Amino acid sequence: MNAFAGAAAPTRVPTPKLDTWVASQDFDKPTLVIDVDRVEEQYRALKAGLGHADIHYAVKANPAPEILKRLTDLGSHFDAASKGEIQMCLDAGARPDIISFGNTIKRASDIAWAHAAGITLFAADAPEELDKIAANAPGARVYIRLIVETSEADWPLTRKFGCDSDMALDMLDYAKSVGLSPVGLSFHVGSQTRRAEMWKPTLDQLSVIWKRAKDAGHDLTLLNIGGGFPAFYGEAIDTPTDYAARVIALVTETFGDIPQIMAEPGRGMVAEAGVIVTEVMLVSRKSDRDVHRWVYLSIGRFSGLAETEGEAIRYQFETDRDGDATGPCIVAGPSCDSADVLYEKRPMQLPLTLTSGDRVLIRNTGAYTSTYSSVSFNGFPPLDVVVI
């Protein structure tokens, strides 16, 4: 069912293997179930559209060992944000030369460790970061991350990462001066950019910087276009192949031919391969006059659903009572924290018959759920993960 009032309800892509397995199991705590075969399908579909661009899977989306191993076997490259993620990729059999250290905020000792492990490609967006790389990974290849000031994504990634155009040009010069090899630029349009055409303003803006750098004598050969590849959360999106092909066409139209293009899908690779099994803890009203029920689930913002912050990501809920009459409700997590409210600005439509103990499936939750559930806040266990 589509649980959101007034929303369109395009049909989700069936997941028969996932559905059959989940239906046959009992769960005593919130559990994310991942179909690794579906991850492979998404990889192949994205690769078909991206063509010569290298997929660097964003490990932070879901670092389950089974996913990393399957993607390694398929020939994927990897975008790692930490020493820990690099080690997980290496443990899965990935060669160090296909792993980029893509976080622009790195400990000096981790840079040295990565360099010793064979990592040769690093991101930076500040002179001090270049100093650390030069001191601990001498001669390394670097790309400079550009700030994206405007984004049409559901989950924008502005402000924290990147530098502006003038600083980027200075950074390329500075990288050379400290013995590094500045090979390109990177950016991120924002997570869950639902339509490929939404990339155009960013590409137009950043291609100007690329041209200025080339005109200044920098032999740029690499463009990292980051992530943004969407998953289905109730609003229609293009197929992965069509979407990726259109993005690459826009990149080529705007930048021209580029020897090496990196793409960093995370959500678009794994979200639709996962479902969270949870249950209703309580259904209540705050007063006899309250028009909204409160539905409390056994999972919340602190146990895997952090991306409900600002109600940016609108997950799809299914219950065994779908088909019964529905009414608006506020959905919240179980913890003793008033911020643990998932959806309130736009009330959800859930069955009026819903009651404590009912199973709820949260669809397309394979990305950015288990990785946001790393502590037992209030004693509620971190999200369990099963890969089938």
C-alpha positions as CSV (number, residue, x, y, z in Angstrom):
1,M,0.0,0.0,0.0
2,N,1.0,3.7,-0.3
3,A,0.8,5.1,3.2
4,F,1.1,8.7,2.3
5,A,-2.0,10.9,1.9
6,G,-2.4,12.4,-1.5
7,A,0.7,10.7,-3.0
8,A,0.8,9.0,-6.3
9,A,1.3,5.2,-6.0
10,P,3.4,3.7,-8.8
11,T,4.0,0.0,-8.5
12,R,7.2,-1.0,-6.8
13,V,9.5,-3.5,-8.5
14,P,8.6,-7.0,-7.2
15,T,11.1,-8.7,-4.9
16,P,9.8,-12.3,-4.8
17,K,12.8,-13.9,-3.3
18,L,12.9,-11.3,-0.5
19,D,9.1,-11.5,0.1
20,T,9.0,-15.3,0.2
21,W,11.9,-15.5,2.7
22,V,10.5,-12.8,5.0
23,A,7.1,-14.4,5.0
24,S,8.6,-17.7,6.2
25,Q,10.4,-16.2,9.2
26,D,9.7,-15.0,12.7
27,F,11.6,-11.9,14.0
28,D,12.0,-10.9,17.6
29,K,13.7,-7.5,16.8
30,P,13.8,-5.1,13.9
31,T,15.7,-6.8,11.1
32,L,17.0,-5.7,7.7
33,V,16.9,-8.4,5.1
34,I,19.0,-8.0,2.0
35,D,18.7,-9.9,-1.3
36,V,22.2,-9.8,-2.7
37,D,21.0,-11.0,-6.1
38,R,19.0,-7.8,-6.3
39,V,22.1,-5.8,-5.6
40,E,23.7,-7.6,-8.6
41,E,20.7,-6.7,-10.8
42,Q,21.0,-3.0,-9.8
43,Y,24.8,-3.0,-10.4
44,R,24.3,-4.5,-13.9
45,A,21.5,-2.1,-14.7
46,L,23.5,1.0,-13.6
47,K,26.6,-0.2,-15.4
48,A,24.7,-0.7,-18.6
49,G,23.7,3.0,-18.5
50,L,27.0,4.4,-17.2
51,G,29.0,2.8,-20.0
52,H,32.7,3.5,-19.7
53,A,32.3,5.2,-16.4
54,D,33.7,3.2,-13.4
55,I,31.3,2.4,-10.6
56,H,32.8,3.2,-7.2
57,Y,30.2,1.8,-4.9
58,A,29.7,4.1,-1.9
59,V,30.5,1.6,0.9
60,K,28.8,3.7,3.5
61,A,25.4,2.9,2.0
62,N,25.6,-0.7,3.2
63,P,29.0,-2.4,4.0
64,A,27.6,-5.9,4.5
65,P,30.5,-8.3,3.6
66,E,28.3,-10.3,1.3
67,I,27.5,-7.2,-0.7
68,L,31.1,-6.1,-1.0
69,K,32.2,-9.6,-2.0
70,R,29.5,-9.9,-4.7
71,L,30.4,-6.4,-6.1
72,T,34.1,-7.3,-6.1
73,D,33.3,-10.4,-8.1
74,L,31.3,-8.2,-10.6
75,G,34.3,-5.9,-11.1
76,S,33.0,-2.9,-9.1
77,H,35.3,-0.3,-7.7
78,F,34.8,1.3,-4.3
79,D,34.5,4.7,-2.6
80,A,35.6,4.4,1.0
81,A,35.3,7.0,3.7
82,S,37.5,5.6,6.4
83,K,40.3,3.2,7.3
84,G,37.6,0.7,8.4
85,E,35.7,0.8,5.0
86,I,39.0,0.4,3.1
87,Q,39.8,-2.7,5.2
88,M,36.3,-4.1,4.6
89,C,36.9,-3.7,0.8
90,L,40.3,-5.3,1.0
91,D,38.8,-8.2,3.1
92,A,36.2,-8.7,0.3
93,G,39.1,-9.2,-2.2
94,A,39.1,-5.7,-3.8
95,R,42.5,-4.5,-5.1
96,P,43.8,-1.3,-3.5
97,D,44.1,0.4,-6.9
98,I,40.3,0.3,-7.4
99,I,39.5,1.9,-4.0
100,S,39.4,5.7,-3.6
101,F,39.7,7.4,-0.2
102,G,36.8,9.7,-0.9
103,N,36.3,11.4,2.4
104,T,37.8,14.9,2.4
105,I,38.3,14.7,6.2
106,K,40.9,12.1,7.1
107,R,43.3,11.4,10.0
108,A,46.9,11.8,9.0
109,S,47.7,8.3,10.3
110,D,44.8,6.8,8.3
111,I,46.2,8.4,5.1
112,A,49.6,6.8,5.9
113,W,47.9,3.5,6.5
114,A,45.9,3.6,3.3
115,H,49.0,4.6,1.3
116,A,50.9,1.7,2.8
117,A,48.0,-0.6,1.9
118,G,48.3,0.5,-1.8
119,I,45.6,3.2,-2.0
120,T,46.7,5.9,-4.5
121,L,43.7,8.1,-5.0
122,F,42.5,10.6,-2.4
123,A,39.9,13.4,-2.2
124,A,40.5,16.8,-0.7
125,D,38.8,20.2,-0.4
126,A,41.2,22.2,1.8
127,P,44.9,23.0,1.7
128,E,45.5,21.4,5.1
129,E,44.2,18.1,3.7
130,L,46.6,18.3,0.8
131,D,49.4,18.9,3.3
132,K,48.4,15.7,5.2
133,I,48.2,13.7,2.0
134,A,51.6,15.0,0.7
135,A,53.2,14.2,4.1
136,N,51.7,10.7,4.4
137,A,51.1,9.6,0.8
138,P,53.8,11.3,-1.2
139,G,53.1,11.5,-4.9
140,A,49.5,10.4,-4.6
141,R,46.8,11.2,-7.1
142,V,44.2,13.7,-5.8
143,Y,41.0,15.1,-6.9
144,I,39.5,18.3,-5.6
145,R,35.9,18.3,-4.4
146,L,33.7,21.2,-5.5
147,I,30.9,22.7,-3.5
148,V,27.4,22.3,-4.9
149,E,25.5,25.3,-3.8
150,T,22.1,24.5,-5.3
151,S,20.6,21.0,-5.2
152,E,17.2,19.6,-6.2
153,A,17.9,16.4,-4.3
154,D,15.6,15.1,-1.5
155,W,18.7,14.8,0.7
156,P,21.0,17.7,-0.3
157,L,24.7,17.5,0.5
158,T,25.6,21.2,0.5
159,R,27.7,23.2,3.0
160,K,29.8,20.6,4.6
161,F,31.9,19.4,1.7
162,G,33.7,21.0,-1.2
163,C,35.3,24.3,-2.0
164,D,34.4,27.1,-4.4
165,S,35.7,27.7,-7.9
166,D,38.5,30.1,-7.1
167,M,39.8,28.0,-4.2
168,A,39.6,24.8,-6.4
169,L,42.0,26.3,-8.9
170,D,44.4,27.4,-6.2
171,M,44.1,23.9,-4.7
172,L,45.2,22.3,-8.0
173,D,48.2,24.6,-8.1
174,Y,49.0,23.9,-4.4
175,A,48.7,20.1,-4.9
176,K,51.4,20.3,-7.6
177,S,53.6,22.4,-5.4
178,V,53.6,19.9,-2.6
179,G,54.4,17.0,-4.9
180,L,51.0,15.5,-5.5
181,S,49.4,14.7,-8.8
182,P,46.1,16.6,-9.2
183,V,44.1,14.6,-11.7
184,G,40.6,15.9,-11.5
185,L,37.6,17.3,-9.8
186,S,34.6,15.8,-8.0
187,F,31.1,16.9,-6.8
188,H,27.9,15.4,-5.5
189,V,24.5,16.6,-6.7
190,G,22.8,15.3,-3.5
191,S,21.4,12.0,-2.5
192,Q,18.1,10.9,-4.1
193,T,18.1,13.2,-7.1
194,R,15.0,11.7,-8.6
195,R,15.3,12.9,-12.2
196,A,18.4,13.0,-14.3
197,E,17.5,16.5,-15.6
198,M,18.0,17.8,-12.1
199,W,21.8,17.3,-12.7
200,K,21.9,20.0,-15.4
201,P,22.2,23.2,-13.3
202,T,25.1,21.6,-11.3
203,L,26.9,20.3,-14.4
204,D,26.6,23.7,-16.1
205,Q,28.0,25.5,-13.1
206,L,30.9,23.1,-12.5
207,S,31.9,22.6,-16.1
208,V,33.0,26.3,-16.1
209,I,35.5,25.4,-13.3
210,W,36.7,22.4,-15.3
211,K,37.3,24.6,-18.3
212,R,39.1,27.3,-16.3
213,A,41.4,24.6,-14.8
214,K,42.2,23.2,-18.2
215,D,42.9,26.7,-19.6
216,A,45.2,27.3,-16.6
217,G,47.3,24.3,-17.8
218,H,46.0,21.6,-15.5
219,D,45.9,18.2,-17.3
220,L,42.7,17.0,-15.8
221,T,41.7,13.4,-16.7
222,L,39.3,12.4,-14.0
223,L,35.8,13.6,-13.2
224,N,34.1,12.1,-10.2
225,I,30.3,12.7,-10.5
226,G,29.5,11.3,-7.1
227,G,26.2,9.7,-6.2
228,G,22.6,10.9,-6.4
229,F,21.3,7.8,-8.2
230,P,17.8,7.4,-6.8
231,A,15.8,4.5,-5.3
232,F,12.0,4.1,-5.4
233,Y,10.3,5.6,-2.3
234,G,6.8,6.0,-3.8
235,E,7.5,8.6,-6.5
236,A,8.1,7.4,-10.0
237,I,11.7,7.3,-11.1
238,D,13.4,6.1,-14.3
239,T,14.9,2.6,-14.6
240,P,18.5,2.6,-13.4
241,T,19.8,2.1,-16.9
242,D,17.8,4.9,-18.4
243,Y,18.6,7.3,-15.6
244,A,22.4,6.5,-15.7
245,A,22.5,6.8,-19.5
246,R,20.9,10.2,-19.4
247,V,23.3,11.4,-16.7
248,I,26.3,10.3,-18.7
249,A,24.8,12.0,-21.8
250,L,24.4,15.2,-19.9
251,V,28.0,15.0,-18.6
252,T,29.3,14.5,-22.1
253,E,27.2,17.3,-23.5
254,T,28.5,19.7,-20.8
255,F,32.1,18.6,-20.2
256,G,33.0,16.9,-23.5
257,D,35.0,13.7,-23.7
258,I,36.7,12.9,-20.4
259,P,39.2,10.0,-20.1
260,Q,38.0,8.7,-16.7
261,I,34.6,9.2,-15.1
262,M,33.9,7.9,-11.6
263,A,30.3,7.4,-10.4
264,E,29.6,6.6,-6.7
265,P,26.1,5.0,-6.5
266,G,25.1,3.8,-3.0
267,R,21.4,4.2,-2.5
268,G,20.7,3.4,-6.1
269,M,22.6,0.2,-5.8
270,V,21.3,-1.3,-2.5
271,A,18.1,0.4,-1.3
272,E,15.7,-1.6,-3.3
273,A,17.4,-4.9,-2.3
274,G,16.3,-4.5,1.3
275,V,13.3,-4.6,3.5
276,I,13.1,-3.9,7.3
277,V,10.8,-6.1,9.3
278,T,9.5,-4.3,12.4
279,E,6.3,-4.3,14.5
280,V,3.8,-2.0,16.0
281,M,4.6,-1.3,19.7
282,L,1.6,1.0,20.5
283,V,-1.3,2.8,18.8
284,S,-2.7,5.7,20.8
285,R,-4.2,9.2,20.7
286,K,-3.2,12.2,22.9
287,S,-6.8,13.2,23.6
288,D,-10.3,12.5,22.5
289,R,-10.0,15.5,20.2
290,D,-6.9,14.3,18.5
291,V,-7.5,13.7,14.8
292,H,-4.3,11.8,14.4
293,R,-3.4,8.5,15.9
294,W,0.2,7.9,17.0
295,V,1.7,4.7,15.8
296,Y,4.9,3.7,17.5
297,L,7.2,1.2,15.8
298,S,9.9,-1.0,17.3
299,I,12.4,0.9,15.1
300,G,13.1,4.7,15.0
301,R,15.5,7.4,14.1
302,F,18.2,6.1,16.4
303,S,17.9,2.5,15.3
304,G,18.2,2.8,11.5
305,L,15.7,5.3,10.2
306,A,17.9,8.4,10.5
307,E,17.0,9.5,7.0
308,T,13.5,10.4,8.2
309,E,15.2,13.6,9.5
310,G,13.2,16.4,8.0
311,E,11.0,13.7,6.5
312,A,13.4,13.8,3.5
313,I,13.2,10.1,2.7
314,R,9.6,8.8,2.6
315,Y,9.7,5.0,3.2
316,Q,6.9,2.8,2.0
317,F,5.1,0.8,4.7
318,E,3.2,-2.5,4.2
319,T,1.1,-4.4,6.8
320,D,-1.0,-7.5,6.9
321,R,-4.1,-5.2,7.3
322,D,-3.6,-3.4,4.0
323,G,-7.0,-3.2,2.4
324,D,-8.8,-2.2,5.6
325,A,-10.0,1.4,6.0
326,T,-7.2,3.9,6.7
327,G,-6.8,7.1,8.6
328,P,-4.0,9.7,9.2
329,C,-1.4,9.0,11.8
330,I,1.9,10.2,13.1
331,V,4.6,7.5,13.1
332,A,7.3,7.5,15.8
333,G,10.0,5.2,17.1
334,P,10.1,3.5,20.5
335,S,12.9,5.4,22.4
336,C,12.5,7.9,25.2
337,D,13.5,10.8,23.1
338,S,11.0,13.4,21.8
339,A,13.0,13.7,18.6
340,D,12.3,10.1,17.7
341,V,9.4,11.0,15.4
342,L,9.5,9.7,11.9
343,Y,6.6,11.3,10.0
344,E,4.4,14.1,11.4
345,K,4.5,17.0,8.9
346,R,2.7,14.9,6.3
347,P,0.6,12.4,8.2
348,M,0.6,8.8,6.9
349,Q,-2.4,6.8,6.0
350,L,-2.3,3.5,7.8
351,P,-5.1,0.9,8.5
352,L,-7.5,1.9,11.3
353,T,-7.3,-1.7,12.5
354,L,-3.6,-1.6,13.2
355,T,-2.7,-2.7,16.7
356,S,0.2,-3.7,18.9
357,G,2.2,-6.7,17.6
358,D,1.3,-6.3,14.0
359,R,4.1,-6.8,11.6
360,V,5.2,-3.8,9.4
361,L,7.4,-4.1,6.4
362,I,9.4,-1.0,5.5
363,R,10.3,-1.3,1.8
364,N,13.5,-0.3,0.0
365,T,15.5,0.2,3.1
366,G,18.8,-1.5,2.0
367,A,20.7,1.8,2.1
368,Y,21.7,4.0,5.0
369,T,19.8,2.0,7.7
370,S,22.2,-0.6,9.2
371,T,25.0,1.9,8.9
372,Y,23.0,4.5,11.0
373,S,22.2,1.9,13.6
374,S,25.4,1.3,15.4
375,V,24.6,1.9,19.1
376,S,21.9,0.6,21.5
377,F,20.3,3.9,22.4
378,N,17.9,3.3,25.3
379,G,19.0,-0.3,25.2
380,F,17.2,-1.0,21.9
381,P,19.5,-3.3,19.9
382,P,21.1,-2.1,16.7
383,L,19.3,-3.1,13.5
384,D,20.0,-6.8,12.8
385,V,21.1,-7.6,9.2
386,V,20.4,-10.8,7.3
387,V,21.7,-11.3,3.7
388,I,20.0,-14.0,1.6
